[in-house]
Structures are given as C-alpha cells and as structure tokens.
Amino acid sequence: MSFFYERLRGLRLDNKIMAKTMAELLKITPRNYQRYERGEIDPPTSKLITLADFYNVSTDYLLGRSDNPARIK
C-alpha cells in the first residue's frame, strides 16, 4: 500500500492543509494521522472513505489502484 501514504501526503500538501486539521476531520490524534502519512498504519475503511470524500477523489486513487482521481458517481 505504498501509494496510499504518498498520495495522502501529496493531496494534503497540494491543498495547503495542516496535518492537525486532517486529524481533527478524522477524529483521530495528530500522531495517528502522521502514522498514516508515513505508511506505519493503514486507516480503517471509514477513515479512507472520509479522506476520499474530503479530497473528492476515489478510494482506488488513494490506494494506488488507479491513476485517475475521478470518483465514479
């Protein structure tokens, strides 16, 4: 799942959002969010969906299963 943490960090930086803000959105500690971005832990499905919805990308894009960020509606 190496693509996940790279894309997660990239999306956050591209949108100029602080990691602390993302942790608050996900209702987790900033430390746990940092662990997501470092690839140390994988988020639960509910958090993955929240991230995809927030960034308006597909979960497949976040997970590296697709290079197309568009969500299928």
OpenMM code with the backbone's topology and positions (N, CA, C; nanometers):
from openmm import Vec3, app, unit

residues = "MET SER PHE PHE TYR GLU ARG LEU ARG GLY LEU ARG LEU ASP ASN LYS ILE MET ALA LYS THR MET ALA GLU LEU LEU LYS ILE THR PRO ARG ASN TYR GLN ARG TYR GLU ARG GLY GLU ILE ASP PRO PRO THR SER LYS LEU ILE THR LEU ALA ASP PHE TYR ASN VAL SER THR ASP TYR LEU LEU GLY ARG SER ASP ASN PRO ALA ARG ILE LYS".split()
positions = [
    Vec3(0.0833, -0.1187, 0.0000),
    Vec3(0.0000, 0.0000, 0.0000),
    Vec3(0.0878, 0.1250, 0.0000),
    Vec3(0.1989, 0.1192, -0.0637),
    Vec3(0.2913, 0.2312, -0.0617),
    Vec3(0.2345, 0.3557, -0.1288),
    Vec3(0.1476, 0.3401, -0.2268),
    Vec3(0.0905, 0.4568, -0.2925),
    Vec3(0.0061, 0.5390, -0.1970),
    Vec3(-0.0618, 0.4732, -0.1055),
    Vec3(-0.1562, 0.5432, -0.0187),
    Vec3(-0.0906, 0.6590, 0.0551),
    Vec3(0.0138, 0.6314, 0.1301),
    Vec3(0.0716, 0.7382, 0.2117),
    Vec3(0.1320, 0.8482, 0.1253),
    Vec3(0.1861, 0.8139, 0.0093),
    Vec3(0.2410, 0.9154, -0.0801),
    Vec3(0.1312, 1.0062, -0.1333),
    Vec3(0.0212, 0.9462, -0.1734),
    Vec3(-0.0895, 1.0256, -0.2268),
    Vec3(-0.1575, 1.1068, -0.1171),
    Vec3(-0.1713, 1.0483, -0.0006),
    Vec3(-0.2353, 1.1188, 0.1098),
    Vec3(-0.1560, 1.2442, 0.1446),
    Vec3(-0.0272, 1.2298, 0.1591),
    Vec3(0.0573, 1.3449, 0.1919),
    Vec3(0.0564, 1.4469, 0.0783),
    Vec3(0.0646, 1.3988, -0.0441),
    Vec3(0.0639, 1.4879, -0.1594),
    Vec3(-0.0639, 1.5699, -0.1691),
    Vec3(-0.1770, 1.5060, -0.1481),
    Vec3(-0.3046, 1.5777, -0.1526),
    Vec3(-0.3109, 1.6840, -0.0433),
    Vec3(-0.2660, 1.6489, 0.0745),
    Vec3(-0.2695, 1.7447, 0.1844),
    Vec3(-0.1804, 1.8653, 0.1547),
    Vec3(-0.0604, 1.8399, 0.1073),
    Vec3(0.0321, 1.9490, 0.0774),
    Vec3(-0.0166, 2.0337, -0.0399),
    Vec3(-0.0693, 1.9688, -0.1436),
    Vec3(-0.1217, 2.0425, -0.2594),
    Vec3(-0.2349, 2.1360, -0.2195),
    Vec3(-0.3125, 2.0947, -0.1206),
    Vec3(-0.4262, 2.1751, -0.0746),
    Vec3(-0.3905, 2.2667, 0.0420),
    Vec3(-0.2627, 2.2669, 0.0798),
    Vec3(-0.2113, 2.3536, 0.1881),
    Vec3(-0.2914, 2.3376, 0.3178),
    Vec3(-0.3069, 2.2116, 0.3566),
    Vec3(-0.3808, 2.1789, 0.4784),
    Vec3(-0.2820, 2.1230, 0.5803),
    Vec3(-0.2981, 2.1631, 0.7034),
    Vec3(-0.2111, 2.1132, 0.8099),
    Vec3(-0.2531, 1.9715, 0.8509),
    Vec3(-0.1572, 1.8921, 0.8904),
    Vec3(-0.1855, 1.7560, 0.9353),
    Vec3(-0.2808, 1.7567, 1.0548),
    Vec3(-0.2653, 1.8542, 1.1409),
    Vec3(-0.3526, 1.8648, 1.2580),
    Vec3(-0.4984, 1.8831, 1.2160),
    Vec3(-0.5215, 1.9598, 1.1113),
    Vec3(-0.6566, 1.9807, 1.0599),
    Vec3(-0.7158, 1.8501, 1.0097),
    Vec3(-0.6346, 1.7711, 0.9412),
    Vec3(-0.6827, 1.6418, 0.8907),
    Vec3(-0.7133, 1.5470, 1.0059),
    Vec3(-0.6299, 1.5502, 1.1085),
    Vec3(-0.6549, 1.4655, 1.2255),
    Vec3(-0.7881, 1.5029, 1.2899),
    Vec3(-0.8158, 1.6315, 1.2987),
    Vec3(-0.9431, 1.6761, 1.3560),
    Vec3(-1.0605, 1.6297, 1.2712),
    Vec3(-1.0477, 1.6395, 1.1390),
    Vec3(-1.1529, 1.5931, 1.0484),
    Vec3(-1.1831, 1.4452, 1.0701),
    Vec3(-1.0764, 1.3673, 1.0862),
    Vec3(-1.0905, 1.2225, 1.1022),
    Vec3(-1.1206, 1.1800, 1.2460),
    Vec3(-1.1149, 1.2769, 1.3372),
    Vec3(-1.1382, 1.2493, 1.4793),
    Vec3(-1.0384, 1.1473, 1.5336),
    Vec3(-0.9120, 1.1742, 1.4994),
    Vec3(-0.8012, 1.0916, 1.5487),
    Vec3(-0.6943, 1.1863, 1.6018),
    Vec3(-0.5948, 1.1304, 1.6670),
    Vec3(-0.4850, 1.2135, 1.7170),
    Vec3(-0.3944, 1.2550, 1.6007),
    Vec3(-0.3287, 1.3689, 1.6151),
    Vec3(-0.2326, 1.4083, 1.5114),
    Vec3(-0.1247, 1.3014, 1.4906),
    Vec3(-0.0846, 1.2358, 1.5973),
    Vec3(0.0170, 1.1293, 1.5858),
    Vec3(-0.0324, 1.0154, 1.4967),
    Vec3(-0.1574, 0.9748, 1.5145),
    Vec3(-0.2098, 0.8678, 1.4293),
    Vec3(-0.2176, 0.9124, 1.2841),
    Vec3(-0.2557, 1.0377, 1.2618),
    Vec3(-0.2590, 1.0867, 1.1237),
    Vec3(-0.1188, 1.0836, 1.0633),
    Vec3(-0.0200, 1.1269, 1.1390),
    Vec3(0.1183, 1.1214, 1.0906),
    Vec3(0.1570, 0.9784, 1.0546),
    Vec3(0.1103, 0.8845, 1.1324),
    Vec3(0.1408, 0.7434, 1.1050),
    Vec3(0.0776, 0.6983, 0.9738),
    Vec3(-0.0403, 0.7513, 0.9393),
    Vec3(-0.0998, 0.7230, 0.8079),
    Vec3(-0.0073, 0.7734, 0.6980),
    Vec3(0.0386, 0.8979, 0.7112),
    Vec3(0.1218, 0.9586, 0.6073),
    Vec3(0.2601, 0.8954, 0.5967),
    Vec3(0.3054, 0.8323, 0.6992),
    Vec3(0.4361, 0.7644, 0.6953),
    Vec3(0.4235, 0.6182, 0.6525),
    Vec3(0.3027, 0.5706, 0.6367),
    Vec3(0.2815, 0.4322, 0.5971),
    Vec3(0.3021, 0.3339, 0.7113),
    Vec3(0.2987, 0.3834, 0.8339),
    Vec3(0.3194, 0.2968, 0.9501),
    Vec3(0.1927, 0.2182, 0.9859),
    Vec3(0.0766, 0.2779, 0.9607),
    Vec3(-0.0508, 0.2091, 0.9850),
    Vec3(-0.1463, 0.2412, 0.8710),
    Vec3(-0.2409, 0.1527, 0.8489),
    Vec3(-0.3435, 0.1735, 0.7481),
    Vec3(-0.4710, 0.2222, 0.8163),
    Vec3(-0.5403, 0.3172, 0.7536),
    Vec3(-0.6632, 0.3662, 0.8148),
    Vec3(-0.7761, 0.2651, 0.7985),
    Vec3(-0.8716, 0.2671, 0.8903),
    Vec3(-0.9904, 0.1836, 0.8722),
    Vec3(-1.0682, 0.2324, 0.7492),
    Vec3(-1.1516, 0.1485, 0.6968),
    Vec3(-1.2289, 0.1807, 0.5771),
    Vec3(-1.3077, 0.3101, 0.5934),
    Vec3(-1.3669, 0.3312, 0.7083),
    Vec3(-1.4471, 0.4524, 0.7295),
    Vec3(-1.3616, 0.5786, 0.7155),
    Vec3(-1.2388, 0.5745, 0.7618),
    Vec3(-1.1484, 0.6902, 0.7510),
    Vec3(-1.1026, 0.7083, 0.6057),
    Vec3(-1.0798, 0.5990, 0.5366),
    Vec3(-1.0407, 0.6040, 0.3959),
    Vec3(-1.1509, 0.6711, 0.3134),
    Vec3(-1.2742, 0.6359, 0.3388),
    Vec3(-1.3873, 0.6958, 0.2674),
    Vec3(-1.3971, 0.8445, 0.2998),
    Vec3(-1.3795, 0.8795, 0.4259),
    Vec3(-1.3824, 1.0209, 0.4649),
    Vec3(-1.2749, 1.1000, 0.3916),
    Vec3(-1.1552, 1.0449, 0.3821),
    Vec3(-1.0464, 1.1120, 0.3109),
    Vec3(-1.0787, 1.1283, 0.1620),
    Vec3(-1.1286, 1.0238, 0.0999),
    Vec3(-1.1636, 1.0301, -0.0419),
    Vec3(-1.2725, 1.1344, -0.0659),
    Vec3(-1.3722, 1.1371, 0.0200),
    Vec3(-1.4788, 1.2367, 0.0062),
    Vec3(-1.4252, 1.3776, 0.0259),
    Vec3(-1.3408, 1.3964, 0.1249),
    Vec3(-1.2847, 1.5290, 0.1531),
    Vec3(-1.2065, 1.5823, 0.0337),
    Vec3(-1.1221, 1.4987, -0.0245),
    Vec3(-1.0391, 1.5413, -0.1370),
    Vec3(-1.1087, 1.5252, -0.2719),
    Vec3(-1.2294, 1.4715, -0.2703),
    Vec3(-1.3073, 1.4483, -0.3916),
    Vec3(-1.2319, 1.3608, -0.4922),
    Vec3(-1.1754, 1.2527, -0.4411),
    Vec3(-1.1063, 1.1539, -0.5236),
    Vec3(-1.1644, 1.0166, -0.4917),
    Vec3(-1.1333, 0.9200, -0.5736),
    Vec3(-1.1808, 0.7841, -0.5483),
    Vec3(-1.0913, 0.7141, -0.4465),
    Vec3(-1.1472, 0.6171, -0.3793),
    Vec3(-1.0655, 0.5375, -0.2876),
    Vec3(-0.9607, 0.4594, -0.3667),
    Vec3(-0.9944, 0.4178, -0.4882),
    Vec3(-0.8966, 0.3477, -0.5720),
    Vec3(-0.7762, 0.4361, -0.6012),
    Vec3(-0.8005, 0.5651, -0.6222),
    Vec3(-0.6896, 0.6571, -0.6451),
    Vec3(-0.6010, 0.6660, -0.5208),
    Vec3(-0.6631, 0.6827, -0.4043),
    Vec3(-0.5849, 0.6900, -0.2806),
    Vec3(-0.5017, 0.5648, -0.2592),
    Vec3(-0.5584, 0.4512, -0.2925),
    Vec3(-0.4898, 0.3240, -0.2677),
    Vec3(-0.3904, 0.2863, -0.3766),
    Vec3(-0.3833, 0.3670, -0.4831),
    Vec3(-0.2886, 0.3371, -0.5902),
    Vec3(-0.3396, 0.2349, -0.6892),
    Vec3(-0.4691, 0.2057, -0.6860),
    Vec3(-0.5270, 0.1093, -0.7798),
    Vec3(-0.5656, 0.1753, -0.9112),
    Vec3(-0.5621, 0.3084, -0.9141),
    Vec3(-0.5947, 0.3849, -1.0332),
    Vec3(-0.5137, 0.5146, -1.0309),
    Vec3(-0.4774, 0.5603, -1.1494),
    Vec3(-0.4108, 0.6897, -1.1595),
    Vec3(-0.5104, 0.8011, -1.1875),
    Vec3(-0.6366, 0.7644, -1.2036),
    Vec3(-0.7424, 0.8608, -1.2298),
    Vec3(-0.8095, 0.8968, -1.0975),
    Vec3(-0.7965, 1.0224, -1.0532),
    Vec3(-0.8549, 1.0587, -0.9254),
    Vec3(-1.0058, 1.0737, -0.9261),
    Vec3(-1.0679, 1.0751, -1.0457),
    Vec3(-1.2122, 1.0991, -1.0554),
    Vec3(-1.2919, 0.9893, -0.9848),
    Vec3(-1.3952, 1.0342, -0.9153),
    Vec3(-1.4858, 0.9399, -0.8490),
    Vec3(-1.5940, 0.9001, -0.9468),
    Vec3(-1.6350, 0.7756, -0.9412),
    Vec3(-1.7461, 0.7271, -1.0225),
    Vec3(-1.8743, 0.7578, -0.9477),
    Vec3(-1.9663, 0.8207, -1.0158),
    Vec3(-2.0919, 0.8594, -0.9496),
    Vec3(-2.2052, 0.7700, -0.9873),
] * unit.nanometer
topology = app.Topology()
chain = topology.addChain("A")
for resn in residues:
    res = topology.addResidue(resn, chain)
    for name in ("N", "CA", "C"):
        topology.addAtom(name, app.Element.getBySymbol(name[0]), res)
